[in-house]
Amino acid sequence: METLEQLAAGTLTRTPQAGESSYAARITRETAQIDWSRTARELDALVRGLNPVPLCETHLGTPCIRSVCCPSQGERTDALHGTILTADRRAGLRVAAGDEIVQVTEIQAPGKRMMAVADFLNGCALTAGARFYIMSTETLTVNGGKAGRRRRFSQPSRPKKRLFIGMLLLVTLLAAVLLFGIWYIGVPGLERIQPLLPWAIGAC
């Protein structure tokens, strides 16, 4: 308030900023990985800093789980970092960090919307004692990176595409030859449909 009052009165003294600007590295999937060996305060800052995009993620088995809230509980534990201490609707999802226990309050399963942990545990049971882990960079690149997306949603290969186009042109050519033969040469038994041929040829 004092600074605002001085600014309004025109008596505020300007102080030049000391030091140089710092470089902010690009945020990648590796950046969003939750390293449970870090302190609870660092985890809370990381999770809040990457919300809403790209969201922090951790792994338990094959699928990744995204979280948006991971405040510290102020309790210490001897369990290994990443260990699930409790996973039920009453106690919630409590995980061991590097120094304290953190409480995960919101979570998102693959292909699902973000939801409260209590709702998540209704349909997906987590076992106390299991450990969240960080997936390696190579696995992230194959499963979730650009290479993985290209492999899952890749376009048809060129040979197959060329074969399809060739067959389509061949069928079109045969149909045109057949219509031409019926119209100009005449085929016995098809006299009734000959008046319709000019319209069919024009539509082609």
C-alpha positions in Angstrom: 0.0 0.0 0.0 2.9 2.4 0.8 4.3 1.9 -2.7 0.9 2.6 -4.3 0.5 5.7 -2.3 4.0 6.9 -3.3 3.2 6.1 -6.9 0.0 8.1 -6.8 1.7 11.1 -5.1 4.6 11.0 -7.6 7.2 10.5 -4.9 8.1 6.9 -5.6 11.8 6.4 -6.2 12.8 4.1 -9.0 15.4 1.4 -8.3 17.1 -0.3 -11.2 16.8 -4.1 -11.3 20.0 -5.9 -10.4 21.2 -9.0 -12.2 20.5 -10.4 -15.6 17.4 -12.1 -17.0 17.2 -15.8 -16.8 16.4 -18.3 -19.5 13.3 -20.4 -19.1 13.8 -23.8 -20.7 11.2 -25.4 -22.9 8.6 -27.5 -21.0 8.6 -31.1 -22.2 7.1 -34.4 -21.0 10.2 -35.0 -19.0 9.6 -31.7 -17.2 6.1 -32.8 -16.3 7.3 -36.0 -14.7 6.7 -36.1 -10.9 10.0 -37.0 -9.2 8.7 -38.1 -5.8 12.2 -37.9 -4.3 11.9 -34.1 -4.3 10.6 -32.2 -1.3 6.9 -31.8 -0.8 7.2 -28.0 -1.3 8.9 -28.5 -4.6 6.3 -31.0 -5.8 3.5 -28.7 -4.8 5.1 -25.8 -6.8 5.8 -28.1 -9.8 2.2 -29.4 -9.9 0.7 -25.9 -9.6 3.1 -24.4 -12.1 2.1 -26.9 -14.8 -1.6 -26.5 -14.3 -3.7 -26.4 -16.5 -1.2 -27.4 -19.3 0.5 -29.8 -19.6 -0.3 -31.1 -16.1 2.1 -33.2 -14.1 2.1 -36.9 -14.6 3.3 -40.0 -12.8 3.2 -43.7 -13.6 1.8 -46.8 -11.8 1.9 -49.7 -14.2 1.6 -48.9 -17.9 -0.8 -45.9 -18.0 0.2 -42.5 -16.7 -1.8 -40.6 -14.1 -2.1 -36.8 -14.1 -2.4 -34.8 -11.0 -3.2 -31.1 -10.4 -3.0 -30.7 -6.6 -0.4 -32.1 -4.3 -0.2 -30.1 -1.1 2.1 -31.0 1.8 0.6 -32.6 4.9 3.5 -31.7 7.2 3.9 -35.3 8.2 7.1 -37.3 7.9 7.5 -40.9 6.9 10.2 -43.5 6.5 8.6 -45.0 3.5 10.4 -44.8 0.1 9.5 -41.8 -2.0 6.6 -42.5 -4.3 5.0 -45.1 -2.0 1.2 -44.9 -1.7 0.5 -44.8 2.0 -3.3 -44.7 1.9 -5.7 -45.0 -1.0 -9.3 -44.9 0.2 -12.2 -42.4 0.1 -11.9 -41.4 3.8 -8.1 -41.0 4.2 -7.7 -40.0 0.5 -4.6 -40.6 -1.6 -1.4 -39.9 0.5 2.0 -40.4 -1.1 5.5 -40.3 0.4 7.6 -37.5 -1.0 11.3 -36.9 -0.4 10.8 -35.3 3.0 7.1 -35.3 3.9 3.7 -36.8 3.0 1.7 -35.2 0.2 -2.0 -35.4 -0.3 -3.2 -35.9 -3.9 -6.6 -34.2 -4.1 -7.4 -34.3 -7.9 -6.4 -36.9 -10.4 -6.9 -37.8 -14.1 -6.7 -41.3 -15.5 -5.8 -41.8 -19.2 -8.8 -40.9 -21.5 -10.8 -39.6 -18.5 -11.6 -36.1 -17.2 -10.0 -34.6 -14.1 -11.9 -35.7 -11.0 -11.6 -35.7 -7.2 -9.5 -38.5 -5.8 -12.6 -39.9 -4.0 -14.4 -40.3 -7.3 -11.4 -41.7 -8.9 -11.0 -44.4 -6.2 -14.6 -45.4 -6.7 -13.8 -46.9 -10.1 -10.0 -47.5 -9.9 -8.6 -49.1 -6.8 -5.0 -48.2 -5.8 -3.1 -50.5 -3.5 -1.4 -49.1 -0.4 2.3 -50.0 -0.7 2.5 -49.6 -4.4 5.0 -47.0 -5.8 4.6 -44.3 -8.4 7.7 -44.0 -10.6 9.2 -41.9 -13.4 9.1 -43.4 -16.9 12.4 -43.3 -18.9 12.9 -40.7 -21.7 13.1 -43.5 -24.3 9.8 -45.0 -23.2 8.1 -41.6 -23.2 9.3 -40.9 -26.7 7.9 -44.3 -28.0 4.6 -44.4 -26.1 3.6 -40.7 -25.9 5.9 -38.7 -28.0 5.7 -37.6 -31.6 7.1 -41.0 -32.8 4.4 -42.9 -30.9 1.6 -40.7 -32.3 2.9 -41.1 -35.8 2.9 -44.9 -35.4 -0.6 -45.1 -33.9 -2.2 -42.7 -36.3 0.0 -43.0 -39.3 -1.5 -42.6 -42.8 -1.6 -45.6 -45.2 1.7 -46.4 -46.8 2.3 -45.1 -50.3 2.3 -48.5 -52.1 -1.2 -49.3 -50.7 -2.4 -45.9 -51.6 -1.1 -46.1 -55.2 -2.7 -49.6 -55.6 -6.1 -48.3 -54.4 -5.9 -45.3 -56.8 -5.0 -47.6 -59.7 -7.8 -50.0 -59.0 -10.3 -47.1 -58.7 -9.1 -45.7 -62.1 -9.4 -49.2 -63.7 -12.9 -49.7 -62.5 -13.9 -46.2 -63.7 -12.4 -46.9 -67.1 -14.2 -50.3 -67.4 -17.5 -48.7 -66.5 -17.0 -45.9 -69.1 -16.1 -48.5 -71.8 -19.2 -50.6 -70.9 -21.5 -47.5 -71.1 -19.9 -46.5 -74.4 -20.4 -50.0 -75.9 -24.0 -50.2 -74.8 -24.8 -46.7 -76.2 -23.0 -46.9 -79.6 -22.9 -50.6 -80.4 -26.1 -51.8 -78.7 -26.5 -54.9 -76.6 -29.4 -57.2 -77.1 -31.9 -57.1 -74.2 -30.8 -53.7 -73.0 -33.0 -51.6 -75.3 -35.1 -50.4 -72.4 -32.3 -48.8 -70.5 -30.6 -47.2 -73.6 -32.7 -43.9 -73.3 -31.3 -43.5 -69.8 -27.6 -43.9 -70.9 -27.1 -40.2 -71.9 -28.0 -39.1 -68.4 -25.8 -41.7 -66.8 -22.9 -40.7 -69.0 -23.4 -37.1 -68.2 -23.5 -37.9 -64.5 -20.2 -39.7 -64.8 
